[in-house]
Amino acid sequence: MPGINRFEDIRGWQKARELVREIYTITDVGPFKRDWGLRDQIRRASVSAMSNIAEGFARKNDREFVRFLNFASASAVEVQSQLYVALDIGYLDQAQFERLYSLARETIALIAGFRSTLHPQF
């Protein structure tokens, strides 16, 4: 991984970190704050995306790293699905939903792009 010496250098991890920050902010107000189940699940999914990138990096093996990048991507997709729940029950307005959904989509795209540089056949 030329140019990447720490997991913090990975753009997908940076974007996932931003997603976590935004999810924690939005779930700490209004009715979202009181919905322990959904709030905790969407928080865990966002943290999982960020954490799996870091954990995969620590494996020092491309095949393992790709596996963890797949987990990270799946967690970001889980966030997207939960955002629909939050929108449908009125915890988010359309603009909030679109901003967070787009942030998750950017995270997924960065993870996918990075994954393809490791081994396209995985």
C-alpha positions, 0 to 999 in steps of 0.5 A: 500500500504505497503512501499508506503507513497508517489506517488514518491515511485511508480516505475511506476511513476518513470518510467513515469517521466523518459519517460516525461524527454526523450520525452521533450528532443527529442521533443525540437530539429530538425523538432519535435520542429517545429511541434507544434501539434504532439510535444504538443500531445506527451508531454501531453500524457507523462505528463498525464501518470505521473500525473494520477498515482499521482492523483490516489494515492491521491484518497486514495481509491483502486477502484479510484486509479485503475481507474487512473492507467488505465488512466495512462497506456492508456496515455503511450500507446498513447505515443507509437502510437505517436512515430510511427507517429514521426518515419514514418515522419522522426522525429525519427530514428529507434534507438530513436524510439525503446528506447522511445517505450521501455521506454513507454512499461516499464512504462505500465508494471510497472503500470500494475504490481502495479495495480494488487497488489491493486485489481486483480479483477479490 
